[in-house]
Each structure stands twice: as C-alpha cells, then as structure tokens.
Amino acid sequence: MMGVKMEENYKLKKEYKISSDLFNRSYLELQKRFVLPKSRLYTAIFVILAIAILLFGIIVMKDGTTKQKYMIYLGFAISCAFAAKEWYDPKKLRRNLTESIKTLGEPTYCIGIADKYVDISTVADDLSNIPEEEREEAAEADPLPEKTRINIDENFQLIEHDDFFMLLKGKEMFYVLPKEYFSEDELEIVRKLKK
C-alpha cells in the first residue's frame, strides 16, 4: 500500500484566513507573554545604569579631567542607546512581521484537529481559470509549504482571546486561529485541546 495516503482522522477540519490586523494583535499578545517582560527589565536596567553614570559624573567627577568627563558622557550615551534599543526592538519586529504578512495577502489556511495533534496547512489558490500547462508551472514556481503538525503534549499551549485562539508549540512556533470562521460547536472542539 505504498504511495496511498491514508485519510486523516480529524474531529474538525476547517479553512480560514488571517488578516494582517489580527496577526498584529495576536503577535502583540505573544510578545506580552514572552518578550516584553524581559525587554522591560533590560530597559529599566539600562535606564538605571544611565542615571547612575550621570549622577556619578555630576557628583564625583565634577572636578575630573576632560577625558574623564568624556568617558562619563560616553557611558551615559551608551546606556541610553541600549535602553532605547531594548524598548524599540519588539515594536520594530512586530511591525516588520506584520508588513511581511501584508505582502502575502490573505492566504487560506486549513486546520485539522485530531485527538493527539493539530495539522495546519496552506490551501492552494484556485488556479482553475488558468490553462493546464500554466497551472503546473505556477504550482512549481510557488510550491506550498509542508503541512505543520503540532503534537498535543506538554509543549502545547492554547490561549483564548475574544476573537482568536493562539496555538503555541513551546516558545518557537505560534499559530493564530480567528474565531469568526468557526461555529460555536467547532469552537468547543478547539477549546477541548486545552486539557
């Protein structure tokens, strides 16, 4: 039976789309959980360091040489720069990822929920209005990514928000599932992933 693909045993199989606005909001929620606490801590540390260097320069080094004052100024400027970088980098990353998502348009995704795993894949665009020869070329030029399987284990997390779910596989992968495409019964199937 090699070469015959077995039909997946899904409790739910559904297609959906993700808008760039929804991606931006969901990525902000992800950052609030994993990135921003550390970023805020480092920002605070660098701000405190900058203030300490400035106070040291004003109080202790007021009669110092020009070279010493320059070093104090340089230390203060570097500390301020690191504080600004720690504060700005998460915003820049979110903006860049959102812009990347916008360039994709709104591709259609498919989720399949089984007992012990979740499959997520990209659905091919409808190429029926393109001649047969060009259809194959289009599919070869822009192949679909492989289906992603997320095992429901100790690394899996399901986070529910008002209008979307986030499915996380550890800290390295996350997927957004907009609620607007699902009925209440289908939403219950998704909620039951969180055991």
Contact map, one row per residue, 1 for C-alpha under 8 A:
111100000000000000000000000000000000000000000000000000000000000000000000000000000000000000000000000000000000000000000000000000000000000000000000000000000000000000000000000000000000000000000000000
111100000000000000000000000000000000000000000000000000000000000000000000000000000000000000000000000000000000000000000000000000000000000000000000000000000000000000000000000000000000000000000000000
111110000000000000000000000000000000000000000000000000000000000000000000000000000000000000000000000000000000000000000000000000000000000000000000000000000000000000000000000000000000000000000000000
111111000000000000000000000000000000000000000000000000000000000000000000000000000000000000000000000000000000000000000000000000000000000000000000000000000000000000000000000000000000000000000000000
001111100000000000000000000000000000000000000000000000000000000000000000000000000000000000000000000000000000000000000000000000000000000000000000000000000000000000000000000000000000000000000000000
000111110000000000000000000000000000000000000000000000000000000000000000000000000000000000000000000000000000000000000000000000000000000000000000000000000000000000000000000000000000000000000000000
000011111000000000000000000000000000000000000000000000000000000000000000000000000000000000000000000000000000000000000000000000000000000000000000000000000000000000000000000000000000000000000000000
000001111100000000000000000000000000000000000000000000000000000000000000000000000000000000000000000000000000000000000000000000000000000000000000000000000000000000000000000000000000000000000000000
000000111110000000000000000000000000000000000000000000000000000000000000000000000000000000000000000000000000000001000000000000000000000000000000000000000000000000000000000000000000000000000000000
000000011111100000000000000000000000000000000000000000000000000000000000000000000000000000000000000000000000000111100000000000000000000000000000000000000000000000000000000000000000000000000000000
000000001111100000000000000000000000000000000000000000000000000000000000000000000000000000000000000000000000000111100000000000000000000000000000000000000000000000000000000000000000000000001000000
000000000111110000000000000000000000000000000000000000000000000000000000000000000000000000000000000000000000001111000000000000000000000000000000000000000000000000000000000000000000000001001000000
000000000111111000000000000000000000000000000000000000000000000000000000000000000000000000000000000000000000011110000000000000000000000000000000000000000000000000000000000000000000000000000000000
000000000001111100000000000000000000000000000000000000000000000000000000000000000000000000000000000000000000011100000000000000000000000000000000000000000000000000000000000000000000010000000000000
000000000000111110000000000000000000000000000000000000000000000000000000000000000000000000000000000000000001111000000000000000000000000000000000000000000000000000000000000000000000100000000000000
000000000000011111000000000000000000000000000000000000000000000000000000000000000000000000000000000000000001110000000000000000000000000000000000000000000000000000000000000000001100100000000000000
000000000000001111100000000000000000000000000000000000000000000000000000000000000000000000000000000000000111100000000000000000000000000000000000000000000000000000000000000000000100000000000000000
000000000000000111110110000000000000000000000000000000000000000000000000000000000000000000000000000000000111000000000000000000000000000000000000000000000000000000000000000000011100000000000000000
000000000000000011111110000000000000000000000000000000000000000000000000000000000000000000000000000001000100000000000000000000000000000000000000000000000000000000000000000000000000000000000000000
000000000000000001111111000000000000000000000000000000000000000000000000000000000000000000000000011011000100000000000000000000000000000000000000000000000000000000000000000000000000000000000000000
000000000000000000111111100000000000000000000000000000000000000000000000000000000000000000000000010000000000000000000000000000000000000000000000000000000000000000000000000000000000000000000000000
000000000000000001111111110000000000000000000000000000000000000000000000000000000000000000000000000000000000000000000000000000000000000000000000000000000000000000000000000000000100000000000000000
000000000000000001111111111000000000000000000000000000000000000000000000000000000000000000000000010010000000000000000000000000000000000000000000000000000000000000000000000000010000000000000000000
000000000000000000011111111100000000000000000000000000000000000000000000000000000000000000000110010000000000000000000000000000000000000000000000000000000000000000000000000000000000000000000000000
000000000000000000001111111110000000000000000000000000000000000000000000000000000000000000000000000000000000000000000000000000000000000000000000000000000000000000000000000000000000000000000000000
000000000000000000000111111111000000000000000000000000000000000000000000000000000000000000000000000000000000000000000000000000000000000000000000000000000000000000010100000000010000000000000000000
000000000000000000000011111111100000000000000000000000000000000000000000000000000000000000000100000000000000000000000000000000000000000000000000000000000000000000000000000000000000000000000000000
000000000000000000000001111111110000000000000000000000000000000000000000000000000000000000000100000000000000000000000000000000000000000000000000000000000000000000000000000000000000000000000000000
000000000000000000000000111111111000000000000000000000000000000000000000000000000000000000000000000000000000000000000000000000000000000000000000000000000000000000000000000000000000000000000000000
000000000000000000000000011111111110000000000000000000000000000000000000000000000000000000000000000000000000000000000000000000000000000000000000000000000000000000000000000000000000000000000000000
000000000000000000000000001111111111000000000000000000000000000000000000000000000000000001000000000000000000000000000000000000000000000000000000000000000000000000000000000000000000000000000000000
000000000000000000000000000111111111100000000000000000000000000000000000000000000000000000000000000000000000000000000000000000000000000000000000000000000000000000000000000000000000000000000000000
000000000000000000000000000011111111100000000000000000000000000000000000000000000000000000000000000000000000000000000000000000000000000000000000000000000000000000000000000000000000000000000000000
000000000000000000000000000001111111110000000000000000000000000000000000000000000000000000000000000000000000000000000000000000000000000000000000000000000000000000000000001000000000000000000000000
000000000000000000000000000001111111111000000000000000000000000000000000000000000000000001000000000000000000000000000000000000000000000000000000000000000000000000000000000000000000000000000000000
000000000000000000000000000000111111111100000000000000000000000000000000000000000000000001000000000000000000000000000000000000000000000000000000000000000000000000000000000000000000000000000000000
000000000000000000000000000000011111111110000000000000000000000000000000000000000000000000000000000000000000000000000000000000000000000000000000000000000000000000000000000000000000000000000000000
000000000000000000000000000000000111111111000000000000000000000000000000000000000000000000000000000000000000000000000000000000000000000000000000000000000000000000000000000000000000000000000000000
000000000000000000000000000000000011111111100000000000000000000000000000000000000000011001000000000000000000000000000000000000000000000000000000000000000000000000000000000000000000000000000000000
000000000000000000000000000000000001111111110000000000000000000000000000000000000000011000000000000000000000000000000000000000000000000000000000000000000000000000000000000000000000000000000000000
000000000000000000000000000000000000111111111000000000000000000000000000000000000000000000000000000000000000000000000000000000000000000000000000000000000000000000000000000000000000000000000000000
000000000000000000000000000000000000011111111100000000000000000000000000000000000010010000000000000000000000000000000000000000000000000000000000000000000000000000000000000000000000000000000000000
000000000000000000000000000000000000001111111110000000000000000000000000000000000111011000000000000000000000000000000000000000000000000000000000000000000000000000000000000000000000000000000000000
000000000000000000000000000000000000000111111111000000000000000000000000000000000010000000000000000000000000000000000000000000000000000000000000000000000000000000000000000000000000000000000000000
000000000000000000000000000000000000000011111111100000000000000000000000000000000010000000000000000000000000000000000000000000000000000000000000000000000000000000000000000000000000000000000000000
000000000000000000000000000000000000000001111111110000000000000000000000000000110110000000000000000000000000000000000000000000000000000000000000000000000000000000000000000000000000000000000000000
000000000000000000000000000000000000000000111111111000000000000000000000000000110010000000000000000000000000000000000000000000000000000000000000000000000000000000000000000000000000000000000000000
000000000000000000000000000000000000000000011111111100000000000000000000000000000000000000000000000000000000000000000000000000000000000000000000000000000000000000000000000000000000000000000000000
000000000000000000000000000000000000000000001111111110000000000000000000000100100000000000000000000000000000000000000000000000000000000000000000000000000000000000000000000000000000000000000000000
000000000000000000000000000000000000000000000111111111000000000000000000001110110000000000000000000000000000000000000000000000000000000000000000000000000000000000000000000000000000000000000000000
000000000000000000000000000000000000000000000011111111100000000000000000000100000000000000000000000000000000000000000000000000000000000000000000000000000000000000000000000000000000000000000000000
000000000000000000000000000000000000000000000001111111110000000000000000000000000000000000000000000000000000000000000000000000000000000000000000000000000000000000000000000000000000000000000000000
000000000000000000000000000000000000000000000000111111111000000000000001001100000000000000000000000000000000000000000000000000000000000000000000000000000000000000000000000000000000000000000000000
000000000000000000000000000000000000000000000000011111111100000000000001100100000000000000000000000000000000000000000000000000000000000000000000000000000000000000000000000000000000000000000000000
000000000000000000000000000000000000000000000000001111111111000000000000000000000000000000000000000000000000000000000000000000000000000000000000000000000000000000000000000000000000000000000000000
000000000000000000000000000000000000000000000000000111111111100000000000000000000000000000000000000000000000000000000000000000000000000000000000000000000000000000000000000000000000000000000000000
000000000000000000000000000000000000000000000000000011111111110000001001100000000000000000000000000000000000000000000000000000000000000000000000000000000000000000000000000000000000000000000000000
000000000000000000000000000000000000000000000000000001111111110000000000000000000000000000000000000000000000000000000000000000000000000000000000000000000000000000000000000000000000000000000000000
000000000000000000000000000000000000000000000000000000111111110000000000000000000000000000000000000000000000000000000000000000000000000000000000000000000000000000000000000000000000000000000000000
000000000000000000000000000000000000000000000000000000111111111000000000000000000000000000000000000000000000000000000000000000000000000000000000000000000000000000000000000000000000000000000000000
000000000000000000000000000000000000000000000000000000011111111100011000000000000000000000000000000000000000000000000000000000000000000000000000000000000000000000000000000000000000000000000000000
000000000000000000000000000000000000000000000000000000001111111100000000000000000000000000000000000000000000000000000000000000000000000000000000000000000000000000000000000000000000000000000000000
000000000000000000000000000000000000000000000000000000000001111110000000000000000000000000000000000000000000000000000000000000000000000000000000000000000000000000000000000000000000000000000000000
000000000000000000000000000000000000000000000000000000000000111111011000000000000000000000000000000000000000000000000000000000000000000000000000000000000000000000000000000000000000000000000000000
000000000000000000000000000000000000000000000000000000000000001111111000000000000000000000000000000000000000000000000000000000000000000000000000000000000000000000000000000000000000000000000000000
000000000000000000000000000000000000000000000000000000000000000111111100000000000000000000000000000000000000000000000000000000000000000000000000000000000000000000000000000000000000000000000000000
000000000000000000000000000000000000000000000000000000000000000011111110000000000000000000000000000000000000000000000000000000000000000000000000000000000000000000000000000000000000000000000000000
000000000000000000000000000000000000000000000000000000000000100111111111000000000000000000000000000000000000000000000000000000000000000000000000000000000000000000000000000000000000000000000000000
000000000000000000000000000000000000000000000000000000001000100111111111100000000000000000000000000000000000000000000000000000000000000000000000000000000000000000000000000000000000000000000000000
000000000000000000000000000000000000000000000000000000000000000001111111110000000000000000000000000000000000000000000000000000000000000000000000000000000000000000000000000000000000000000000000000
000000000000000000000000000000000000000000000000000000000000000000111111111000000000000000000000000000000000000000000000000000000000000000000000000000000000000000000000000000000000000000000000000
000000000000000000000000000000000000000000000000000011001000000000011111111100000000000000000000000000000000000000000000000000000000000000000000000000000000000000000000000000000000000000000000000
000000000000000000000000000000000000000000000000000001001000000000001111111110000000000000000000000000000000000000000000000000000000000000000000000000000000000000000000000000000000000000000000000
000000000000000000000000000000000000000000000000000000000000000000000111111111000000000000000000000000000000000000000000000000000000000000000000000000000000000000000000000000000000000000000000000
000000000000000000000000000000000000000000000000010010000000000000000011111111100000000000000000000000000000000000000000000000000000000000000000000000000000000000000000000000000000000000000000000
000000000000000000000000000000000000000000000000111011000000000000000001111111110000000000000000000000000000000000000000000000000000000000000000000000000000000000000000000000000000000000000000000
000000000000000000000000000000000000000000000000010000000000000000000000111111111000000000000000000000000000000000000000000000000000000000000000000000000000000000000000000000000000000000000000000
000000000000000000000000000000000000000000000000000000000000000000000000011111111100000000000000000000000000000000000000000000000000000000000000000000000000000000000000000000000000000000000000000
000000000000000000000000000000000000000000000110110000000000000000000000001111111110000000000000000000000000000000000000000000000000000000000000000000000000000000000000000000000000000000000000000
000000000000000000000000000000000000000000000110010000000000000000000000000111111111000000000000000000000000000000000000000000000000000000000000000000000000000000000000000000000000000000000000000
000000000000000000000000000000000000000000000000000000000000000000000000000011111111100000000000000000000000000000000000000000000000000000000000000000000000000000000000000000000000000000000000000
000000000000000000000000000000000000000000100100000000000000000000000000000001111111110000000000000000000000000000000000000000000000000000000000000000000000000000000000000000000000000000000000000
000000000000000000000000000000000000000001111110000000000000000000000000000000111111111000000000000000000000000000000000000000000000000000000000000000000000000000000000000000000000000000000000000
000000000000000000000000000000000000000000100000000000000000000000000000000000011111111100000000000000000000000000000000000000000000000000000000000000000000000000000000000000000000000000000000000
000000000000000000000000000000000000000000000000000000000000000000000000000000001111111110000000000000000000000000000000000000000000000000000000000000000000000000000000000000000000000000000000000
000000000000000000000000000000000000001101100000000000000000000000000000000000000111111111000000000000000000000000000000000000000000000000000000000000000000000000000000000000000000000000000000000
000000000000000000000000000000000000001100100000000000000000000000000000000000000011111111100000000000000000000000000000000000000000000000000000000000000000000000000000000000000000000000000000000
000000000000000000000000000000000000000000000000000000000000000000000000000000000001111111110000000000000000000000000000000000000000000000000000000000000000000000000000000000000000000000000000000
000000000000000000000000000000000000000000000000000000000000000000000000000000000000111111111000000000000000000000000000000000000000000000000000000000000000000000000000000000000000000000000000000
000000000000000000000000000000100011001000000000000000000000000000000000000000000000011111111100000000000000000000000000000000000000000000000000000000000000000000000000000000000000000000000000000
000000000000000000000000000000000000000000000000000000000000000000000000000000000000001111111110000000000000000000000000000000000000000000000000000000000000000000000000000000000000000000000000000
000000000000000000000000000000000000000000000000000000000000000000000000000000000000000111111111000000000000000000000000000000000000000000000000000000000000000000000000000000000000000000000000000
000000000000000000000000000000000000000000000000000000000000000000000000000000000000000011111111100000000000000000000000000000000000000000000000000000000000000000000000000000000000000000000000000
000000000000000000000001001100000000000000000000000000000000000000000000000000000000000001111111110000000000000000000000000000000000000000000000000000000000000000000000000000000000000000000000000
000000000000000000000001000000000000000000000000000000000000000000000000000000000000000000111111111000000000000000000000000000000000000000000000000000000000000000000000000000000000000000000000000
000000000000000000000000000000000000000000000000000000000000000000000000000000000000000000011111111100000000000000000000000000000000000000000000000000000000000000000000000000000000000000000000000
000000000000000000000000000000000000000000000000000000000000000000000000000000000000000000001111111110000000000000000000000000000000000000000000000000000000000000000000000000000000000000000000000
000000000000000000011011000000000000000000000000000000000000000000000000000000000000000000000111111111000000000000000000000000000000000000000000000000000000000000000000000000000000000000000000000
000000000000000000010000000000000000000000000000000000000000000000000000000000000000000000000011111111100000000000000000000000000000000000000000000000000000000000000000000000000000000000000000000
000000000000000000000000000000000000000000000000000000000000000000000000000000000000000000000001111111110000000000000000000000000000000000000000000000000000000000000000000000000000000000000000000
000000000000000000010010000000000000000000000000000000000000000000000000000000000000000000000000111111111000000000000000000000000000000000000000000000000000000000000000000000000000000000000000000
000000000000000000110000000000000000000000000000000000000000000000000000000000000000000000000000011111111100000000000000000000000000000000000000000000000000000000000000000000000000000000000000000
000000000000000000000000000000000000000000000000000000000000000000000000000000000000000000000000001111111000000000000000000000000000000000000000000000000000000000000000000000000000000000000000000
000000000000000000000000000000000000000000000000000000000000000000000000000000000000000000000000000111111110000000000000000000000000000000000000000000000000000000000000000000000000000000000000000
000000000000000000000000000000000000000000000000000000000000000000000000000000000000000000000000000011111110000000000000000000000000000000000000000000000000000000000000000000000000000000000000000
000000000000000011110000000000000000000000000000000000000000000000000000000000000000000000000000000001011111000000000000000000000000000000000000000000000000000000000000000000000000000000000000000
000000000000000011000000000000000000000000000000000000000000000000000000000000000000000000000000000000011111100000000000011010000000000000000000000000000000000000000000000000000000000000000000000
000000000000001111000000000000000000000000000000000000000000000000000000000000000000000000000000000000000111110000000000011110000000000000000000000000000000000000000000000000000000000000000000000
000000000000001110000000000000000000000000000000000000000000000000000000000000000000000000000000000000000011111000000001111000000000000000000000000000000000000000000000000000000000000000000000000
000000000000111100000000000000000000000000000000000000000000000000000000000000000000000000000000000000000001111100000011111000000000000000000000000000000000000000000000000000000000000000000000000
000000000001111000000000000000000000000000000000000000000000000000000000000000000000000000000000000000000000111110000111100000000000000000000000000000000000000000000000000000000000000000000000000
000000000111110000000000000000000000000000000000000000000000000000000000000000000000000000000000000000000000011111000111000000000000000000000000000000000000000000000000000000000000000000000000000
000000000111100000000000000000000000000000000000000000000000000000000000000000000000000000000000000000000000001111101110000000000000000000000000000000000000000000000000000000000000000000000100000
000000001111000000000000000000000000000000000000000000000000000000000000000000000000000000000000000000000000000111111100000000000000000000000000000000000000000000000000000000000000000000000000000
000000000110000000000000000000000000000000000000000000000000000000000000000000000000000000000000000000000000000011111000000000000000000000000000000000000000000000000000000000000000000000000000000
000000000000000000000000000000000000000000000000000000000000000000000000000000000000000000000000000000000000000001111100000000000000000000000000000000111000000000000000000000000000000000000000000
000000000000000000000000000000000000000000000000000000000000000000000000000000000000000000000000000000000000000011111110000000000000000000000000000011110000000000000000000000000000000000000000000
000000000000000000000000000000000000000000000000000000000000000000000000000000000000000000000000000000000000001111011111000000000000000000000000000011110000000000000000000000000000000000000000000
000000000000000000000000000000000000000000000000000000000000000000000000000000000000000000000000000000000000011110001111100000000000000000000000001111000000000000000000000000000000000000000000000
000000000000000000000000000000000000000000000000000000000000000000000000000000000000000000000000000000000000111100000111110000000000000000000000001110000000000000000000000000000000000000000000000
000000000000000000000000000000000000000000000000000000000000000000000000000000000000000000000000000000000000111000000011111000000000000000000000111100000000000000000000000000000000000000000000000
000000000000000000000000000000000000000000000000000000000000000000000000000000000000000000000000000000000011110000000001111100000000000000000001101000000000000000000000000000000000000000000000000
000000000000000000000000000000000000000000000000000000000000000000000000000000000000000000000000000000000011110000000000111110000000000000000001000000000000000000000000000000000000000000000000000
000000000000000000000000000000000000000000000000000000000000000000000000000000000000000000000000000000000001000000000000011111000000000000000001000000000000000000000000000000000000000000000000000
000000000000000000000000000000000000000000000000000000000000000000000000000000000000000000000000000000000011000000000000001111100000000000000000000000000000000000000000000000000000000000000000000
000000000000000000000000000000000000000000000000000000000000000000000000000000000000000000000000000000000000000000000000000111111000000000000000000000000000000000000000000000000000000000000000000
000000000000000000000000000000000000000000000000000000000000000000000000000000000000000000000000000000000000000000000000000011111100001000000000000000000000000000000000000000000000000000000000000
000000000000000000000000000000000000000000000000000000000000000000000000000000000000000000000000000000000000000000000000000001111110001000000000000000000000000000000000000000000000000000000000000
000000000000000000000000000000000000000000000000000000000000000000000000000000000000000000000000000000000000000000000000000001111110000000000000000000000000000000000000000000000000000000000000000
000000000000000000000000000000000000000000000000000000000000000000000000000000000000000000000000000000000000000000000000000000111111011000000000000000000000000000000000000000000000000000000000000
000000000000000000000000000000000000000000000000000000000000000000000000000000000000000000000000000000000000000000000000000000011111111000000000000000000000000000000000000000000000000000000000000
000000000000000000000000000000000000000000000000000000000000000000000000000000000000000000000000000000000000000000000000000000000111111100000000000000000000000000000000000000000000000000000000000
000000000000000000000000000000000000000000000000000000000000000000000000000000000000000000000000000000000000000000000000000000000011111110000000000000000000000000000000000000000000000000000000000
000000000000000000000000000000000000000000000000000000000000000000000000000000000000000000000000000000000000000000000000000000000111111111000000000000000000000000000000000000000000000000000000000
000000000000000000000000000000000000000000000000000000000000000000000000000000000000000000000000000000000000000000000000000000110111111111100000000000000000000000000000000000000000000000000000000
000000000000000000000000000000000000000000000000000000000000000000000000000000000000000000000000000000000000000000000000000000000001111111110000000000000000000000000000000000000000000000000000000
000000000000000000000000000000000000000000000000000000000000000000000000000000000000000000000000000000000000000000000000000000000000111111111000000000000000000000000000000000000000000000000000000
000000000000000000000000000000000000000000000000000000000000000000000000000000000000000000000000000000000000000000000000000000000000011111111100000000000000000000000000000000000000000000000000000
000000000000000000000000000000000000000000000000000000000000000000000000000000000000000000000000000000000000000000000000000000000000001111111111000000000000000000000000000000000000000000000000000
000000000000000000000000000000000000000000000000000000000000000000000000000000000000000000000000000000000000000000000000000000000000000111111110000000000000000000000000000000000000000000000000000
000000000000000000000000000000000000000000000000000000000000000000000000000000000000000000000000000000000000000000000000000000000000000011111110000000000000000000000000000000000000000000000000000
000000000000000000000000000000000000000000000000000000000000000000000000000000000000000000000000000000000000000000000000000000000000000001111111000000000000000000000000000000000000000000000000000
000000000000000000000000000000000000000000000000000000000000000000000000000000000000000000000000000000000000000000000000000000000000000000111111100000000000000000000000000000000000000000000000000
000000000000000000000000000000000000000000000000000000000000000000000000000000000000000000000000000000000000000000000000011100000000000000100111110000000000000000000000000000000000000000000000000
000000000000000000000000000000000000000000000000000000000000000000000000000000000000000000000000000000000000000000000000110000000000000000000011111000000000000000000000000000000000000000000000000
000000000000000000000000000000000000000000000000000000000000000000000000000000000000000000000000000000000000000000000000100000000000000000000001111100000000000000000000000000000000000000000000000
000000000000000000000000000000000000000000000000000000000000000000000000000000000000000000000000000000000000000000000011110000000000000000000000111110000000000000000000000000000000000000000000000
000000000000000000000000000000000000000000000000000000000000000000000000000000000000000000000000000000000000000000000011100000000000000000000000011111000000000000000000000000000000000000000000000
000000000000000000000000000000000000000000000000000000000000000000000000000000000000000000000000000000000000000000001111000000000000000000000000001111100000000000000000000000000000000000000000000
000000000000000000000000000000000000000000000000000000000000000000000000000000000000000000000000000000000000000000001110000000000000000000000000000111110001000000000000100000000000000000000000000
000000000000000000000000000000000000000000000000000000000000000000000000000000000000000000000000000000000000000000011100000000000000000000000000000011111001000000000000000000000000000000000000000
000000000000000000000000000000000000000000000000000000000000000000000000000000000000000000000000000000000000000000011100000000000000000000000000000001111111000000000000000000000000000000000000100
000000000000000000000000000000000000000000000000000000000000000000000000000000000000000000000000000000000000000000010000000000000000000000000000000000111111000000000000000000000000000000000000000
000000000000000000000000000000000000000000000000000000000000000000000000000000000000000000000000000000000000000000000000000000000000000000000000000000011111000000000000000000000000000000000000000
000000000000000000000000000000000000000000000000000000000000000000000000000000000000000000000000000000000000000000000000000000000000000000000000000000011111100000000001110000000000000000000000000
000000000000000000000000000000000000000000000000000000000000000000000000000000000000000000000000000000000000000000000000000000000000000000000000000001111111110000000011110000000000000000000000000
000000000000000000000000000000000000000000000000000000000000000000000000000000000000000000000000000000000000000000000000000000000000000000000000000000000011111000000111110000000000000000000000010
000000000000000000000000000000000000000000000000000000000000000000000000000000000000000000000000000000000000000000000000000000000000000000000000000000000001111100001111000000000000000000000010110
000000000000000000000000000000000000000000000000000000000000000000000000000000000000000000000000000000000000000000000000000000000000000000000000000000000000111110001110000000000000000000000000000
000000000000000000000000000000000000000000000000000000000000000000000000000000000000000000000000000000000000000000000000000000000000000000000000000000000000011111011100000000000000000000000000000
000000000000000000000000000000000000000000000000000000000000000000000000000000000000000000000000000000000000000000000000000000000000000000000000000000000000001111111000000000000000000000000000000
000000000000000000000000000000000000000000000000000000000000000000000000000000000000000000000000000000000000000000000000000000000000000000000000000000000000000111110000000000000000000000000000000
000000000000000000000000000000000000000000000000000000000000000000000000000000000000000000000000000000000000000000000000000000000000000000000000000000000000000011111000000000000111000000000000000
000000000000000000000000010000000000000000000000000000000000000000000000000000000000000000000000000000000000000000000000000000000000000000000000000000000000000111111100000000011111000000000000000
000000000000000000000000000000000000000000000000000000000000000000000000000000000000000000000000000000000000000000000000000000000000000000000000000000000000011110111110000000011110000000000000000
000000000000000000000000010000000000000000000000000000000000000000000000000000000000000000000000000000000000000000000000000000000000000000000000000000000000111100011111000001111000000000000000000
000000000000000000000000000000000000000000000000000000000000000000000000000000000000000000000000000000000000000000000000000000000000000000000000000000000001111000001111100001111000000000000000000
000000000000000000000000000000000000000000000000000000000000000000000000000000000000000000000000000000000000000000000000000000000000000000000000000000000011110000000111111111100000000000000000000
000000000000000000000000000000000000000000000000000000000000000000000000000000000000000000000000000000000000000000000000000000000000000000000000000001000011100000000011111111000000000000000000000
000000000000000000000000000000000000000000000000000000000000000000000000000000000000000000000000000000000000000000000000000000000000000000000000000000000011100000000001111110000000000000000000000
000000000000000000000000000000000100000000000000000000000000000000000000000000000000000000000000000000000000000000000000000000000000000000000000000000000000000000000001111111000000000000000000000
000000000000000000000000000000000000000000000000000000000000000000000000000000000000000000000000000000000000000000000000000000000000000000000000000000000000000000000001111111000000000000000000000
000000000000000000000000000000000000000000000000000000000000000000000000000000000000000000000000000000000000000000000000000000000000000000000000000000000000000000000001111111100000000000000000000
000000000000000000000000000000000000000000000000000000000000000000000000000000000000000000000000000000000000000000000000000000000000000000000000000000000000000000000111101111110000000000000000000
000000000000000000000000000000000000000000000000000000000000000000000000000000000000000000000000000000000000000000000000000000000000000000000000000000000000000000000111000011111000000000000000000
000000000000000001000010010000000000000000000000000000000000000000000000000000000000000000000000000000000000000000000000000000000000000000000000000000000000000000011110000001111100000000000000000
000000000000000101000000000000000000000000000000000000000000000000000000000000000000000000000000000000000000000000000000000000000000000000000000000000000000000000011110000000111110000000000000000
000000000000000111000100000000000000000000000000000000000000000000000000000000000000000000000000000000000000000000000000000000000000000000000000000000000000000000111000000000011111110000000000000
000000000000000000000000000000000000000000000000000000000000000000000000000000000000000000000000000000000000000000000000000000000000000000000000000000000000000000111000000000001111110000100000000
000000000000000000000000000000000000000000000000000000000000000000000000000000000000000000000000000000000000000000000000000000000000000000000000000000000000000000110000000000000111111000000000000
000000000000001100000000000000000000000000000000000000000000000000000000000000000000000000000000000000000000000000000000000000000000000000000000000000000000000000000000000000000111111000000000000
000000000000010000000000000000000000000000000000000000000000000000000000000000000000000000000000000000000000000000000000000000000000000000000000000000000000000000000000000000000111111111100000000
000000000000000000000000000000000000000000000000000000000000000000000000000000000000000000000000000000000000000000000000000000000000000000000000000000000000000000000000000000000001111111100000000
000000000000000000000000000000000000000000000000000000000000000000000000000000000000000000000000000000000000000000000000000000000000000000000000000000000000000000000000000000000000011111110000000
000000000000000000000000000000000000000000000000000000000000000000000000000000000000000000000000000000000000000000000000000000000000000000000000000000000000000000000000000000000000011111111000000
000000000001000000000000000000000000000000000000000000000000000000000000000000000000000000000000000000000000000000000000000000000000000000000000000000000000000000000000000000000000011111111100000
000000000000000000000000000000000000000000000000000000000000000000000000000000000000000000000000000000000000000000000000000000000000000000000000000000000000000000000000000000000010011111111110000
000000000000000000000000000000000000000000000000000000000000000000000000000000000000000000000000000000000000000000000000000000000000000000000000000000000000000000000000000000000000000111111111000
000000000011000000000000000000000000000000000000000000000000000000000000000000000000000000000000000000000000000000000000000000000000000000000000000000000000000000000000000000000000000011111111100
000000000000000000000000000000000000000000000000000000000000000000000000000000000000000000000000000000000000000010000000000000000000000000000000000000000000000000000000000000000000000001111111110
000000000000000000000000000000000000000000000000000000000000000000000000000000000000000000000000000000000000000000000000000000000000000000000000000000000000010000000000000000000000000000111111110
000000000000000000000000000000000000000000000000000000000000000000000000000000000000000000000000000000000000000000000000000000000000000000000000000000000000000000000000000000000000000000011111111
000000000000000000000000000000000000000000000000000000000000000000000000000000000000000000000000000000000000000000000000000000000000000000000000000000010000010000000000000000000000000000001111111
000000000000000000000000000000000000000000000000000000000000000000000000000000000000000000000000000000000000000000000000000000000000000000000000000000000000110000000000000000000000000000000111111
000000000000000000000000000000000000000000000000000000000000000000000000000000000000000000000000000000000000000000000000000000000000000000000000000000000000000000000000000000000000000000000001111
